Amino acid sequence: MPSASLPLICFGILLSLSCSSLAFQATITPRATRPSAEPQPVLRSDSSLVVIPTHVTTAAGSSVTSLSRENFRVVEDNVEQPIVHFDKDDAPVSVGLLFDKSGSMKDKMQKAAEAVTAFFKTANSEDEFFLVEFSDRAKVVVPFTPDSGILFNWIARTKPFGMTSLLDAIHLSLAQMKKARHFRKAVVIVSDGGDNWSRHSAREVRNALLESDVQLYAMGIFDPNYSKEREAETRNGPALLDELARQTGGRNYRVDDLNDLPSISAKIGNDLRNEYLLGYYTAATRDGKYHRVKVDLSVPHDMPALRTYYRNGYYALSQ
């Protein structure tokens, strides 16, 4: 069972898309929120509650939503932890969208816009969103808002140009996510290449992700017929997104056909809506150290092989 992971709160979606000549506006109606069976846990600075978002799928990638608390076992630093909170309902999410508006996205704008629409259709009415655009530099162009239509209409007016500062965009999004209102957090990337212009290094971004409570999802549109000038970034881009997504418990979906972009975007949205939240109280409060976490499944033998995606550790608060 592959596992990508870390506990503490939530997840990260970074959506790096781009739109150029889309001069239309969209009204996107979110789904109604399903009532949660248990109160939503709130992590405060003095709380010892650790919550691990865990996504379970079949080998084919379909979400498994029929498991109960008894099917999970959580271990921190080789010590099993009693699960005191178990939730699998559609709680509100704070979502950051990373939109790649570099020049190479010029011919991908239409499908990128359709992907944004498909993703927002999976949202519920209590979600909040922000938008980061990046090319030569990364910038928060729409701060947190419950109105996803504002983000879409901004994307529809975007003109692609310049280089790709992907790592800077991720770093900026993690800072913006500190203003999130919701317990669950997510950031989604749609980009057609690796990084070629950032000030922040891959190591800095990896460390920032380890210290955050955000899962990262990505849609990588990598063209196999890349130019010689883009060889290094296009070759390294998929590996970078794979690593960062796995580290946070998210997933990187490689887009081989632009026509698949909207359906993959919708799948990411549904992945976020079908996570289990496993909570336990840790004895490691305020020691400031990194603690490894493992989630095991105990299911009937007649069930198909299952895969789990979760963060494999977290940094405790320090004194």
N, C-alpha and C positions, 0 to 999 in steps of 0.2 A: 504493500500500500504506500504509494508516494505521499509524502506530506510536506506541504509548504506551510510555514507557521510562525506563530507568536500569539500569546493571549492578549491580555488587557483588552481594551475596547476596539472593536471594529475593523474597518477595512478601508481600502483605498481604491478609488476608481480614478484613473487619469485618462481623460479622453482627449487625444490630440487629433483634431480633425481640421478641415479647412474648407472654406466656401468662398467662391469668387463672385460669379455673376448671378447670384440667386437673389432676385429682387422681389421676393414674395414674403408674406408673413404667414405665420402658422398659429393656430389655436390648438393647444394640446391639453386634452382633458385627462388628468391623472385618475388612477383607480381609487376607489373608496378604500379607506383603511380598515383592515380587519381588527376587531377588538382582541387584545392580548389576553391570554389565560392568566398571566401573572403580571404584577406591576413591573414596569421596566426598571431594572437596577440602575442606580446612579453612582458613578465612581467619584468620590470626593478626594481631596488631597490627603485626608487622614484615613481613607478607607483601605482595608486589607483585602477587599473583594477583587478577585481577578476573573475576568470574563473572556472566554475564548470563543470567537465565532468559528464555527466548523461547518464546512460544506462537504456533504457526502454524495458521491456519484457512483453509478455503475461503471463498468469498464468502457462502455460506449459513451459516457459523459452525461447521462441523464441524471437529474437530481433525485435523490432518495429522501423522501419526507415522512416516512412512516415509522421511523425509529423512536424509541422512548428513552427516558433517562437511564434505564437499566442496561441499554445497549452500549453505553459509553463508559470508559475508564480513563481518568485523567491522572497523570503522574508528573510531579514537579521535582526536579533534581533527584530522581529515582525514588521518590516517596509518593505513594498513592494519596490522592486528595478526594475527600467526600464532595460530591457535586451537590451544592446547596441551592443552585438556581439552574433551571432548565426551561428554555423557551425556544419555540420554533415559529412564532407568529411574525407577521409583517410589521415590525416596529418601524417608526420613521427613521430616515437616513439623512445624514449630512453628506452631500456629494460634491466633489470638485471635478470639473471637466477640464482637461488639458487639450487645447485645440492647436494643432500644428498648422501654422499658416505660412510655412516656408515656401519658397518658389517652386519646389518640386511637387507640391500638392495641387498645382494649378488644374490638372486634368482629372482630379479626384474629388472635386468640390461637391458635385451633385450627389454622389453616393455617400459622401461624408455627411451631408445635410440629412439625407434619408436615414442614416444611422442614428443621428441625434434624435430625430423624431421617434424612431423605433425604441430607443432607450427611454425617452421621457414617457412613453406610453406605459412602461412598466412601473412608473413611480406611483406613490400614493399621495394623497392630498396634503399630508403633513411634512413631506420631505422639504429640504432646503438645498439650494445649489449655488455654486459660484463658478465663474469661468476665467481660466487663464489662457491667454493666447501667447504663442511663442514663435519667433523666427530668429532674427538677430538678437533679440532680447525677450525675456519673459515678463509678462505684465498681467496683473489682475484687472480685467476690464469690466467685469460684473461681480461685485461683492455678493455675499450671501443674500439670497432672495427665495421666497417660496414660489415665485412665478417663473417656471421653466421657459415660457414663451419669450421672456426678455433675452435669455441666453440664445435661443434659437434665432431670433430676429437679428441679434448682433452677429452671429455666425454667418447668416445669410448675406450680410453686407461686407464681409471680410474680403480683402484683396490679398492673395498670396504673394510673398516676395521674400528674398533674403535666405539666410542660412538657418541651421537648426540647433537651437539651444535647449535641447530636451532636458538635460540634467538640471539646468537652472530652473526650468519650469517645475520639475518635481520638487526641488528644494523650496521654491516659493510657495507651492501648493501646501506643503507640510506646515509652513508658517501660517498660512491663511486658515488651515484646518483647526488651529488652536482657538479660533473664534466660533467653532461649531456649537450649536445648541443641543444636538442630539447625541445620545449614547452611542449609536452606531455611526461609523464614519467610513467614507469611501472616496477614492480618487481613481477616473478611467482614461487611458491614453490611446489615441488613434494617431499614428504617425507613419510616414512612409520611409523613414530612414533612421539611422543612428545619430548620435550627437556629433556636431562638427564646429560648435561655436561657444560652448558654455565656459563660464568662469569656474564653476564648481566641478570637482573631480568625481568620478564614479565612486571612489572610496568615501568621500564626504557624504554623498547621497545615500550610500548603503548604511553608513552609521546613523544618519538622520532617520532613515526608515526603521532601523532597529530600535531606536529610542522613541518612535512614535506609536500611536495606536491606530494606524491607518493601513488598510489593505490596498494593494495596487493591482488594478486590472489593466490590460492593454490590448489594443487591436493593432497589430503590426502589418502594414501594407508594404511588403518588401518586393520590389520589382527584380526578378532574376536577370533582366536585361539592363542592369545598371551601367552607367558610364564609368570609364576608368578613373575619372576624378572622384567618383563617389564609392569606389571599390571598398575602401577600408571601413567607412561608416555603415555601408549597406551589409557588409559581411558581419560586422560586429554588432549591429543593431539588434537582431533577433536574440542573440545570446545575452545581451545586456537586459532586455526586457524580460526574458525567461527567468533570469536570476533574480531580478528585483521583485517580480510578481511572486515567485516561489518563496522568497524570503518573507513576504508579508502574508502569505496564505491566500493570495489572489491567483490569477491565471493570465497568461499571455496567449491570446488567440491569433495565430498567423492567418492573414487574409491573402489567399492565393488568387481569388477572383473578386473583383470589386463588387459584383452583383451579390456576393454573400455578405457584404458589410452590414446592411440593415439587420439581417437575421442574426448575425453574430452579436451585434450591439444589443438586440433584444435578449439574447441568451445571457449576456453579462448582467443585464438588469434582473432577469429571473434568477440567476445564480445568487445575487445579493438578497433576493426575497426568500430564498429557500435555505438559509443557514440556520443551524442550531446554535444557541448561545449557552455555553456551559460555564457556570460560575462556581468558584470555590474560594474559601478564605485561606490566605497564605500566612505562614509564620514569618515571611521575609519582609515584612513591612519596613520601609525606610532604611534598608541597608545599602541602597544605591547600586546593587550588584545585578548582573545578568543571570537570570534563572531559566533553565531549559525546561520545556514542557513537551509532553508526549500524550497524544490522544489515541487510545486503542478502541477497537470495536469488538463487541461480543454479539454475534448474530447467529441465527440458526444455520446449520450446515447446508440446508437446501436453498439458501439464498445465493444469488450470484456474487461473484467477487466484487467488493466495494473499494472505493478509493476515498481517502480523506484529505482535505486541504485545510490547513490551520497554521497559525504562527507557531514556530517551535521554541519561542522564548520571549522574555520581556525584561526590561530594566525596572527594578523596584524604585520607588521614590527614595530620596536620600534625606537625612536629617536636616 
